[in-house]
Amino acid sequence: MKRRVAGKDITAGVSIVAVACAAAFAAAFAAPALRADEDRRFELEEIVVTGTAVKEPMSEIPKNVTVITARDIEQAPVRNVADLLSREANVRLRSLFGHEKSSGIDLRGMGDTYGSGVVVLVNGFRINSPDMSGFDLSSVPLDSIERIEIVHGSGSVLYGDGAVGGVINIITKKSEAKKIGIGVSYGSYDTKSTDVSFDRKDGKTEFVLTAGMRDTGGYRQNGYLYKKDASVRMGYDLSDYTSLAFTLSPHQDRYGLPGPVSKADAESRETRILTSRPGDGGESTDVTLTTGMETVVADSILLSFDCGYRFRDDRYVMGYTPLLPLREQTDHIAEDTVSAGALLSTEYELFGLQSEVQGGGDLAFTAYTRTERSKNERKNSDIRKAGFFMTNRTDLTKTLALHAGYRFSLYSGTHRLDTYDNTGGVWETGQPFERLWTNHSFDAGMVYDVGPSVSLYADFATSFRTPNVDEFALSDSDLHPQRGIDLEAGGRIRFQDTAELSVSGFYIRITDEIYYGEDPVSGTPVNRNYDFPTNRLGVETSVKVYPFENLFLWGNYTYMDARFENRWTVVPLVPAHKASFGCEWRIVKPLVIALSGTYVGSRFDGNDETNVQYESLHPYTVVDAKVTYASGPFRIYLGVNNLFDELYSTVAYGGQYYPMPERNFYGGVDLEF
C-alpha cells in the first residue's frame, strides 16, 4: 500500500448533450495535439485531506471521493458554487429562485433535510447553521475557490453531527506569486459582477485578498440579489516545520423572496416569472474568522490546531403588508458560533506492520436567537458540542490496508421560547428546557490496490444528527437524534493516460429520522422522529476520457432508491435517476468550448410522503455552454445557461412550484498581471 439501472427516460435525458459532444469528438480528428504538456484531470492519485483529515491519495480512502479542480472550475459553464456541485454524481441542485442565495445541494438523497444531513466546510471550517437553513453557498465566491473535495457517505467519525449524506470541503486559493487580478461580467436579467484579487508571497509570508460584487435583477419579479464578498488570508512560516494561517471572510447581501407559483403558472412562460409577494425580502451579514497552526514534531508527528468564529445576522420579511410598520413584521436571526479543534497524527510500526494513527477533539459553542414578529415568538438556544475521535490505518501488506475509527460526541443545549405581549409591548420569558445527548460513531474499511491503476474499497460507518434549534420550537416531546448505518463498496480504475472509471454502491439505513410532519395523536404538524426507518440504496458511477489530446469527455450516472421502510413509499424530492455529461474541446491553444448537461428524473412533491397527494415533478434536462479565449494576461468568455430553454423546477411543496430561469446569457473579461 503506497503512502499517503437507467430506463428509457435516461437515454432521452442525455441524448441532446451526447449529440453535441459527438460533433466535438468528430472534429477532434483533425485538431492539433495541444494538451501533451498539460496534466489530465484524473482523480486516482489526487491528494485530498477531507476524507482522513491528513493529506492522502484518493486511492487510499475507503469511500467514494470526488475532486473538482481549479481547471474544472475555470472551464465549467456555471456561475456559482451550487451549479458547479450539481454536475457531480449523486449531488442534486435544490434552488428556489434560480440564483446562489436560494440554492443548496442534496448529497445521497437526504431529501428535504439536506441542509442538516450534509456538512459543508470552507478550508475545514463548518459553515452549516444550527437551524434548518443549512449552509449559505452564496457566501463563497466561485472565483475564490482552488478546489472542492466531496466525500460521499457518512463522515461522522471525523466531522460529527450531520455528516450523514457526506462532507463537502471548499478550499480557497493560496498565494504562489505576486499577482493582481480584475474581472468584470454582464449577463441576462441585468446581472453585473466585479471581482478583484491581490496575491503576494514573499519568503515566509503569504497574503491573499479577494473581493467581489454581484448584482442581479433576477429571473422573476422580486427575485433580485445584491451581494458583496471579501476574503483576506495571511500566512506565515515560523520555520520549515511550523506554519500559521489567518482568514477573515465578510459577506453581505440583499435579496427578494418572490415565493412559489401554481403548477399551471410554472408551465407558462408569461406567468412563471410573476410574484404574489412583491414586498418580501431580506438582508444578511455573515462574517467568519479562522486561524490555525500546523507543525511537524520530529519526523513522523503532525500536530495542528484551529479555531474559528462566525457571526450571522439575517433580517427578512415574509408576508409583507402595508397595514403594519415594517419593524413589526421583520423577522431576525442572530447567531454567534465559536469553535476549536486539535489533531495529532503519527506513524508507527507494530508487529512489523506500518500504521498511522490520528486522534483529536473539537468544541463548538453557539448562541442563537430567532425573533419572529409575524408569530410574536422568539426562540433562544445555547448549544455546546464536544467530540473526541481516533482513527487508525494499518498496512497489512503492500497492497492491502485496513481503516478504523471511533468518535464520542456530547451535545448539551438550553432552549427557550419567548412570546410577545402586544398589549404591554414586552417579551414574556418562556420556561427553558435542557437537552443532553451522547452519540457514538464508528467507521471500518479496507482498501486493496490491485495494481498501480486499480483500487478497490469497502466501508462500514455509522452517522448521527441532532435536532436543529428551530426543530425544537415546534416538536414532539420525545424529539431525539437520528442514527444511521452506511455500507459502501466500490473501485477506481485508470486506463493509462486515456480514461478513468469509478463505481460505488451504497446502502444507508436511518432510524428515528427527523422530519416535519403530522403528529399521529393530535394531528398537528410538528417536528418528530419517524416511527420506522428509511432506506437509501444506490449506485454512483463516473467516467473521464481523453480520446484525443485536445478533447476531454466526462460523465456520471446515479441510481437512487430512497424509501420509507415498511410503507415503501419514496422519499419526496429524491429522483431515482440523475445523469450529467460534458465535454471540453480545445480548438486551438487559447480557445476552449465547454458543454455540459444534467438530467434529473421525476420526483415526488416535497409534501407528498404518501406519493399520491400531488402530481410528481417532471424530469428535466438542462444544457449549458461556454466559450473561453485565454491569451497572456487576458481571459474572455461567453456563456449560455439552459441552452435549449427548458421549463423546469427543482422543488415544489404542496403543488406550489419554484420555477427556474429560462435561457440566459453572460459574458466577461478577466485580467491577471
N, C-alpha and C positions, 0 to 999 in steps of 0.2 A: 504494500500500500504506500503510495507516494505521500510525502508530507504535504504538510499543508497542501351508437348504431344509427346512422343517419338515414332518413327516409327520403321520399321524392322532394319534400319541401327544401331540404338542404341543397340538393342539386340545383334547384331553381334559384335558391338564395345567392349562391356564389357564382353562378354561370356568367353573369354580366362582368364581374371582375376578372374571371378566368379568360374570357374572350379578349378583354382589353390588354391583359398581360401577355396573352399569346401573340399579340401584334408586336409587342416589345421583344418577345422571345425570338420571333422570326427575324426581326430587324437586326438582332444582335449577331447573326451570322456574318454580316458584313462590317460590323463595328470593330474598331481597333481595340486591342487589349490595353486597358487603361488602369486596371486595378492590381497589376502584378506587384507593385511596390506598396500596396496597402494591406493592412490586416483585415481578414474576413471576420464577420461578426458571428463567430461560432461561440458557444457558451460552455462547452465541456470543461475547458481549463480556465474559465473566468475565476478570478479570486474574489470571493464575496465574504462579507462579515456578518450579515444578518442571520444566517442560519445557525451559526455556532457562537457568535459574539467575539470570535477571533478570526483573523483572515485565513481562509482555507479555500482550496479549489472547489468549485461547484461539484466536481466529480466525486468528492469525498463526503458529501452531505446526503443523508438518507431521506431526502424529501424532494419534491418537485420544486425547483427553484428557477426563476426567470430573471434575466438581467436586461434592462433597457439601457443601452449605452449612449454616450454623447452623440455619436454619429446617427443612431436611431432617432434621437430627439431632433437633430438638425434637419434630417430629411423627411420626417413624418409630416403628412399633410393635416396637422391638427394645430389647435391654438391654445389648448390648456391641458393641465395635468390629467383631469378626468377623462378627456377624449383619448389621450395618449395611452392611459392604462387600459381603457376599454377594448383595445385591439388585442390584448393578450388572452391566452387560453383561460377560460372559466372566470374571467373578470367582466362584469356586466355594468354598463352605464345606467345610473339612476338620476335622471335630470328632470326638474320641474319646469324651468323656464328657458332652457337652451343655452345658458352661459355658466361659467365656472362657479358662481356663487351658489347656485341651486343644484350643483351636481355632486354626486357621490358615486362610489363603486361598491359592488357586491362581489365578494370572493367566495367561491364554493357554495353558493346557494343559501346564504343566510336569510334571504327574503327581506321582509320589511324592517328587521332589526340589524341590517348590515352595518349601520353606524356603530353598533355596540359589539358586533361579532368579528370585526376586522380591526387590527391595531395598525395605525399609520404613524410612522416615525419620520422626523426630519433630522438627519445626522444623528440618529439614535435617540432623539428626544420625542416622547409621545405627544401628539397633538390632538388626541381624542379628548373631547369634552366630557365632563362627568354626567351630562344629561343626554337625552336621546338625539340631540343634533349631531352627535358623532364627531366627524372631522371636517374642517373647512379647507378644501383644496384650493380655494381662490386665494388663500394667504401665501401660497407657494408659487411664485412666478416661474413659468416654464423656462425662461432664459437663464435662470439662476441654477439650473439642475445639471449636474455632471453625469449622474447615473441613477437608476432606480432598481432596487433588488426586491423581488416578490418571492416570499416563501409561502407556498400553499400548504394548508392544513394547520393543525394545532401547533402553536408556539408558546404554550402556557408555561413550560418549564423555564424558558429564558425571559419571556415578556409578561407573564402573569395574566391578570384579569382581562378577558375579552379577546384573547388571541385564539379564537375558535376556528374561523374560516381561513385565517392566515395573517401574515405580517407583511407590510409594505414599508420599506425604508428608502426615503428620498434623500439622496446625498448631493449636497450642493458643491459648486465649483470651488477649487482651491487655486491659489496663485502659483504659476510656474515661471513667470517672467513679468516684466513691466509692460503693460499694455492698457490701452483705453478703447472702449467700445461704445458706439452710439447706434441706436436702431429706431426707426420710425415705421409705422404701418397704418394703412387705412383700409376699411372694408365696408361691406353692406351694413345697413342699419346705423349709418354714421358712426362706425366703430373706429376709434383712434387710439393709438398706443405709442408710447415713447419709452425707451429703455436706455440707460447709461450704465457703464461699468468701468471700474478702475482697479487694476491688479498690479501689485508690486511685490517682488520677492528680492530681498537684499540680504544675502548671507543667511543669518539665523532668523530673520524677521520676515513675516508674511502678512500682507494686508490686501483684503478684497472688499470692494464696495460695489454693490449693485443697487439700482433704484429704478422704479418704473411707474408709469401711469397708464391706465386703460379706461376709456370712456365709451360706452355704447348705449344707444337708444333702445336696443333690444329688439327681438323679433316681434314681440307682442306689445300692445298698448300697456303702459305702466310696467314694462319689462326692462327698464333701464338698469345699468350698473356703472358706477364710477368707483374706481379703487386706486389706491396708492400703496406701493410696497417699497421696502428698502431692506438691505441686509449689510451688516458690517462684520467682517470676520478678521480677527487679528490672531496670528500665531507666532510663537517664539520657541526656538530650540534652546533650552537651557544647557544642553550638552548633546553629545552624539547619541545618548540613550534616553533623554528626557525631553518632552515637548509639552507646551501649554497651548490652549486654544480658547478663544473668547468670541462669541457671536451674539449680536443684537439684531433682532428682526421685527420691526414695527409694520403693522398693516392697518389701513383704514379703508372703509368703503361706505357707499350709499347705494341703496337698491330698491327697486319696486317689487311689489308682490301682486301680480295680476290674477292669481288664483286659477282654478280649473274651468273647463268648459264642458258642455254636454258632448256625448259621442257624436251626435249629428253635427254640431258646430266644429268638432275636431276634424271631421271629414270634409269640411268646406273650406276652400282657400280664402273665401271672403270673411267668414265668421270666426275662424280658428285663432285669429290674431287679436280678437276683441277681449275686453275685460269687463267684469261687473264690479270690480274693486279698484277704481281709479285712484283712491286715496290711500291705499295700503302700501306700506313700505317700511324701511328701517335704515339704520346706520350702525356700524360696529367698529370697534377698535380692538386689535389683537396684537399684543406685544410679547415676544419671548426673548429671554436672556439665558444663554447657556455658557458654561465654562467647563473645561475638562483638562486633565493631565494624564499623560501616559509615560511610563518609564520602564526600562528593561533593567531588571535586577539580576546580576550575574549573567550567565549565558542563556538560561532557559526559563527565566521567570519574568512574566509580563504583568505589570500592575497598572491599573487605570482607575481614575476617579472622575466623576462628573456630577454636576448639579445644575439645576435649571429653575427658572421662574417664568410663569405665564400669567399675564393679566388680560382678561377678556371683558369687554363691555359692549352689550348689544341692546339697542333700543328699537322697538318696532311697533307698528300699529296694524292690527288685523281686524277688519270690520269697521273701518272709519265711518263716522257720522258727523256731519256739520252741527249737530244739535248739542254736542258736548265739547268743552275745551280740549285741545289736543293733549294736554298733560294728563287728563283724566282717562284717556284711552290708550296711552302709551305704556306698553309692557317693557320690562327692563330685566336683563340678565347681567349679573356681575359675578366674575369668577377669579379667584386668586389661587394658583397652584404652585407649590414648592416641591421639588423632587431632588433626590440624590441617589447615587449608586456607586458601587465599587466592584471591581473584578480582578481576580488573581488567577493567572494561568501559568502552568509549568509542565514540563515534560519530565518523565521518569521511566525507569526500567524496572520491571518486576518479573521474576522467573524467566528472564531473557526476552520479555515482550516489551516493545516500545509502546508507551502510553502518554496521553496528555490529559490532565485533569484541570478543571477550572471551577472556581467557586466564587460566589458573590452575593450581594444583597442590594436591595433598593427600598427606598422610602418615598412616600408621597403624601402631602397634606393639602387638602383643598377646602377653601371656604367658598360656598356657593349660595347665591340669593337670586330668586326669580320672582319678580313682582309683576303680577298680572292684574292691572286695574280693571280690565274688562271682566274679571271674575271676582274682584275685590279679595284676592288671595296673595299671600307672599310665602313662598317656600324657602326654608332656610336649611342648609346642610353643612355640617363639618365632617369631612371624611379623612380617615387616616388608614393608609395601606402600608404594609411591610411585607417583604418577601426575602427568602433566602434560598439559594439554589446551588446545585453542584452537578456538573456533567463530567463524563469520562469517555475517552476514546482509546481503545486498545487495538493495536495491530496484531492480530493472531498470526497472520502470515504477511508476505509482501503484497498480497492481493486481497486479503480479507480483513476488514476492521469492524469492531463492534462498538456501538454508541449506547450510552445510558445516561439518564438524567433524572433529577428529582427537585421539586420545589415545594416549600412550605410557605403559605401565604396567610396573612392575617388582615381582616377587614374590620374596622370599627367606625361606625357612623352615628352621628347625632342629628336627628331630623325634627323639624318643627313646621307646622302650617299655621300662619297668622291670618286673620281676617280683618277687613277694613270696615269700620263703622262709618257709614255715610252720614249718619245723623250727627255724631260727635266729631267726625273728621279725624279720627285717630285709628291707629292699628292696635288690634287686640291680640296679645301674645298667646299663641297656642301652647298646648302641652307637648313638651319634647318627648321623643322616644328613641331608644337606642337599638342598634343592630350590631351584633358581633358574630363573625363567622371565621372559621378556619377552612382552608382548602389545600388539598394535596394534588400535585401534578406529577405525572411520570412520563418518561419517554425512553423507548428502547428500539434500537435499529441496527442495521448492518449494511455495509457497502462492500460489493465484490467487484474488483477490477478484472474483467475477463481478459482485457488486453489494454494497450495504451489508448485505444479509442473507444472502448466499450466499458460502461459502468452500470451495474445493477444494484438496486437497493430495495429494502423493505423496512417498514417502521410501524411501531405501535405507540400511540400517545394519548394522553387524556387532556381535557380542557375544562375551563370553568368560566362563568360570567356572573358577576354580582349585579343586582338591580341598580339602575341609574337613579339619580336623585329625584327626577320628575316621575319615575315609575312608583316611588313611594307615596307620592301625593294622593293618588287615587289607586289604591291597591287592595288586594285581598290581605286579610290579617296575617296569613301564613306565607306571604311572598318571600322567596328564598333563592339562593343561587342555583343556576342550572349547571349541569355537569355533562360531559360528553367523552366518548372514546373515538379515536381516529385510527383507522387501519389504512396503510398505503403501501403499494409496491410498484416499481417501475424501472425504467432503464433509459440510458442515453447512449447513443452510438454516433460516431463521426466517420464518414467515408472520405478519408484523406482530406484534401482541401476543397472538396466539391459539395458535400452535403452533411447535414446533421439532423438527427431524428430523436425525439424524446416521447416517451409514452408513460403515463401514470394512471393507475387505477386506485380508487379510494372508496372507503365506506366510513360514514360518520353517523354515530347514534347519540342523540342528545336526550337526556332525561330531565324532566322538570323545566323544559324550555320556557323562557319568559315571553309572554305575549300580552297584547291588549285585546281583551275580548269579554264576552258576556259571562257574568257570574252565574253558575248553574242554579243557585238558590234564589238570589234576589232578582236576577235578570238584568242587573245594572252593568254596563261596561266598566271593567276595572283591569288593572294590570295584575296578572296572576300567572301561575305555572300550569302548563298543560298537564292533564291527568294521565297522558300516555306519551311515550317517546316519539321523536321524529327521526326519520332515517334519510340519509343522503348517500346515494350510490352513483358513481360516475367514472368517466374516463376522460383524461386530458391528453391530447396529442399536439405536437408542434413539429414543424419541419422548416429548415433553412437550406436553400440550394443556390449554388453559383454555377449555372450551366455554362456560362462564359465569364471571362474576366470582368466584363463591364455590365453584367446583369445579375441582379440579386433578387431571388424569389423567396417568399416566406408564406407560411400559412399555419393555422391551428384550428382544431375542432374539439368541441366539448359535448359530451353526452351527460346529462344530469337527470337523475330520478330522485326528486325530493318529496317525501310523503310523510303523512301522519300515520304512525303505526296503529294497527287495529282498524282505524277508519279508512285508511288507504287513499285518502284524498291528497291531492297535490298541494304543496306549499305555495301560496299565492306569490305572484311576480317572479317565479323561478322557471325559466323556459327549459324544455328538455334538450333543445339543440341550440348551439351557438357556434359560429364559424367566422374566421377572419382570414383574409388573403391579400397579399400585396406584392408589388414589385418595384424595383428601382433600376432604371436604365440610364447609365452614364453615356450619353450620345457622343460627347467629346469630353475632354478632361474637365472643363469648367461647368458643363451643363448636365443636370440630372433631372429626369422626370420620375416622380414618385406617385404611385397609385395604390390605394388600399380600400378594402371593402369589408363590411361587417354584416353578417346575417344573424338575427335573433329570432328564434321561433316564438310561437304563440305562448302566452302565459295567462294565468288567471288574475282577475281583478284583485287589488290589494286587500279588499274587504270580503273576499269570497273564499272562505275556508272550506265551505261545503262543495265548491266547484259548480254550483247550479244557480247561484243567485244573480250573477251578472254575465254579460257576454264577455268572452275572452278577448284580450288584446291581440290584434292581428300581428303576424310576423312581419318583419321589415328587413330590407337590405339597403344600407347606406354606403355610397362610394364617395371617396374624397380623392383629390388630386392636387399636386403641386409641382411647379417647375422652378428650379433653383439654378442661378448662374453665379458662380463664385470665381473671382479672379483677383489675386492680390489682396488688398485690404477690403474689397467690396464683396458683398453678397446681396443679390437681388432675387426676390421670389414673388411668384404669383400663384394663388391657390383658389380652389373652389371646393366647398363642402356641400355634401348632398347633391352630387353631380347630376343625378337623374331625377331630382326634385320629388323625392318620396315624401308622402304624408304619413307621419308616424308619431307615436307617443311611446315613451319608455315606461310610464307608470299611469295607473288610473286607480281611483278609490271610489267605491260606491257608484260606478257608472259615470264618474266625473273624470275627464281626461286633461293631461298636461301636454299640449302639442309642442312638438319640436320644430326648429326652423326649417323652412324650405331651402331651395338652392340659394347659396350666398357666396360672395367673392371677397377676396382680400389680397393685398399686395404690400410689399415693404422693402426697405433697404437697410442693410447693416454695414457699418464701417468699423474696422478694427485697426488700430495702429499703435 
